[in-house]
């Protein structure tokens, strides 16, 4: 429990929890759309079960990934650079985050809207299967983000549990806030680009102090809060494209 006395871990916990909540908005939206096809009496149960599945999947993936990044024995050499199992996971994870965030930014700004609605099947079992598959997809970037930001498994798991708890308690207000302020969503996706780059650097044995990353994120959020306050009474923001709108 020595991580409790390190202020950097508390900062990582707060930052990661906020980021997990913002990045989990899409998961909430997709689950809500899938659950909305069920009878009214089944919807609350399916919604809670969907978020619980998301939490347990993330914890399981975190535990396995935290174990795998301890594999430091070299597997092969590329351009005089020894690549271990840990390096390989960090490189693949970093590339995945950069690809995922870039694609998400493109779809929100240039993509088609509403093209995902026809994929929903209105049966409880089928909806749960689809929720499970969606949770697996969304867990990947969430888990890789956690590994890129925190050094202790306890910090990662605590952030995930807190984020899911907040999402279960305040899913609608959080979703409405992000819908009203799409720059928050774009900011979170840009953070994924930054974390993906730091993971690639770590995979190549180029350590970037996490304090720099936290400062960049905190400063960006501070500036955006000032922008939102300044533009509060002005024209509404640009509407992002939602594939499952």
N, C-alpha and C positions, 0 to 999 in steps of 0.2 A: 504493500500500500504506500510505498515511498513516493509514488507519483502525485499523491494528494498534497504534498508539501512544495511542489514545483509550480510557480506561477505560470510558466509557459504551458504546462499541461491544462491549467484552468482556462487559459486563453484559447488553447486549441479546442477544448471541450465546447466553449461558448461559440467560437467561430464555426466549428464543424456542425454543431447542432442547428445553428441558423441556416447554414448552407444545405444541410440535409432536409430541412423543412421546405426551403424554397425549391430545391431540386425535386422534392417529393410531390409538388403540386400536380404535375402531370400524372403521376401515379394515382392521386386522389381523383382527378378528373376522369381518367380512364375507368377506374373502378366504379365511380358513380354512374358513368354511362352504361357500363355493363350491368350493374345492379338495377338501373332504372328500367330494364327490360323485364324484370321479374315482378310478380304480384307484390302489392304493397306490404303484405304481412311478412314476406320473405326478405325484403330489402334491408332492414336494419341488421338482421343476422348476417346476411351476405356481405354487407359493408364492413362490419366489425371483423368478420372472418378474413376478409381480403386484406385488411390492414395488419391483422395478427400474422397472417402468412408472410406478408412483406417483412415484418420485424424479425420473425424467426429465420427466414431465408437469409436476411442480411447478417444476423448473428452467426449462423452456420458458415456462411461464406467468409466472414471476417476471421473466424477461428481457423478455418482451413488455410486462408491466404496468409494470415499472420504466422502460421507454422511453416508454410512453403517459402516465405522470404528469408527464413533462417538457413536455407540451403545455400551455403556460401562456397562449396567446393566447385572449382572450375569444371565446366562441361566441355567447352571448346574455346578456341582462340580465333578472333576476327581482327585483322589489321593490328596484330600485336596486343590486342585487348582481350584479357581473359573474361569469358562470360560464364557466370554461375547460374544456378537455378533461380536465385534471388534476382540477379540482373535481368534474366530473361522475363520473369514475371513483371518487373518494373518497366522494362522496355515495352512489352506488349500492352500492359495497362496504360502507360502514358500515351502510346499511339491510339489505343482505343478511346481514351478520353478526348484527345484532340479530334479524332474522326467523329465521335458522337456529338461533341459540342458544336463543331463546324456544321455538321449536317442539321442539327437542331436549329441553329441560327438561320441557316438557309431556308428550312421549312417554315419557320415562323415569319420570315420576311418575304420569301419568294414562292413558297409552296402552295399546293392546292388546299382549299379549306373544306372540311367535312367529308373527305373521301374515305374515312375509316368507319363511318357509321354502319355501312352495310355488312360489316364483318361480325356483328354481334348476333349471337344465338340465344333466344329467350327460353332457356331451361336452366334450372338451378345447378345441376351437375355440370352442364356445358359452360355456364357462366363462371363457376368456381375454377374449372380447368383453364379457361381463358385468363382469369385473374391470376392464377398461379403462374402461367406462362409470362404474363406481363410483369409480375413481380420479379421473376428471374431476370428478365431483360433490364428492368429498372434497378435491380439490386446490383448489377455489375458496375455501373458508373458510381453508384452510392458507395459501394464497398471499396472500389479502387480510389475514390476520392478520400475516404477515411484513412486508408493506408498511406496515401500521399501526404496527409496533413498531420497525423498523430504518430507518436512513437510507441504508445502503450496500448495494448489490446483493451484494457479496462476503459480507457478514454474513448476508444472507437465504439465499443458496445454501449457505454453510457450515453453517448451522443445519439446513437441510433434509437435506443429505447426512449430517450427524452423526445426526439423528433417525432417518432410514431405516436407517443402519448399526446403531444401537442396537436398533431394532425387529427387524431381521433376526437379530441376535445373541441378544436376550433378549425375544422376543415373548411367550412363554408366562409368564415371571415377571412381566413388566410387566402383562400382561392379568390375571393372578391377583391382583396387588396392587390394581389399580383395581377388580376385581370384589369384593374383600374390603372396599374402602373407597370406596363410591359417592360420598362427599362430595368426593373428589378430582375425580371426573368433573363434579360439579355446580360445583365451584370453577373448573375449566377453562372450563366453559360461561359462568359469570358473568364470567370474564375476557374472553370474546368480546363480551359486552354492553359492557364497558368500552372495549374496543378499537374496537367499532363506533361508539360515541358519540364517541370521539376522532377517528375518520375523518370523521364528519359535521361535527364542529367544524372540522377542517382544510379540508374542502371548502367551508366558509363563511368561510374565512380567519380562523378563531379558533384560534390556535395554543395547544395544551396541551403544556407541556414533558414529554417522555417520561420524565424522571426521576421525576415524580409518579406516573406509571402503573406504572413498575417498583417504586417503593417500596410502592404499594398492593398489588401482586401479591405481593411478597416478604413483606410483613407478614401478608397473608392466609394464605400458605403456612406461615409460622412459627407462627401461631396454630393452624392446622389440625394441624400436626405435634404441637403440645402436646396438642390434643384427642385425637388418635389414641393418643398415649402414655398419656393419662389413662384412656381407655376400652378399653385393650388387653385387659384381663381381664374386661370387663363383657359385657353381652349383645351379640349380633351386630348389625351395622348394618342399616338398612332396605334391602331388596333392590329395585333399580331394575328397571323393565320393559325388556326387551330385545326389539325387534321381530324380530330374527333369532336369538332365544334357542334 
